[in-house]
Amino acid sequence: MKERSYELERDLPGNQFMRLSKSVIANLDELSRFEASFSDLMCVFPIRGKRTCFPALCSGD
């Protein structure tokens, strides 16, 4: 993939995709749920597959 993530994010439909971290853009149709933890981690639970956790974006700035 040659595109930068912000370029990809700009081109994806906002009602179907969401940036969850600096390096993760998720297809919301493929997630069963996502959870934020007290340790600043975001965990996503895909419909198929295993849970994935990563540092969450801060939205308070």
N, C-alpha and C positions, 0 to 999 in steps of 0.2 A: 504494500500500500504506500503510495507516494504522497497522498494528501495529509496535511496536518489535521489533528483532531478537531480544531476549531473550524476548519474549512468543511470537514465532513459534517460536523454538527450543524453548521449553517445551512447545508443542503438537504438535511434530513427533515421530514415532517415533524414539527414540534409536538403534535398530539400523539405521536407514536414512539418517539425516541426522547430520552432524557439523559443529560450528563449527570453522572453520579459521583465522579471524581475526576482528577486531572487527566487520567488515562482511560476512563471507562465511560462509554456511551452505551446505554442499554435500550434494547427494543422492548418496550413495555408490554407488548403482546406476548412475549416469551417468558415473562416473569410471573410467578404465582404470588410473590410478595417480596418486600425488602424491609430491612429493619436497621435503625441506627442504634448503636450501643453507647454506653457511657464512656467507653475508652476511645471515642472518636473514630470508630470503625463503622463502615456500612456493610451489611451483609445482604446479598441478593440470593433469592431462591428461585431458580428457573423452574419452569413447568417440567422439563426433563433435565436431569443432570444433578450435579452436586452444588451445594451452597458455596458461594465465593465471598470472601471478605476483603476489604481494602480500606485505606484511609479515606474518610469522607471529606467532601468540600465544606469549607466554612461559608455560611451565608450571612454571617453577622457583620461583615466588613462594609 
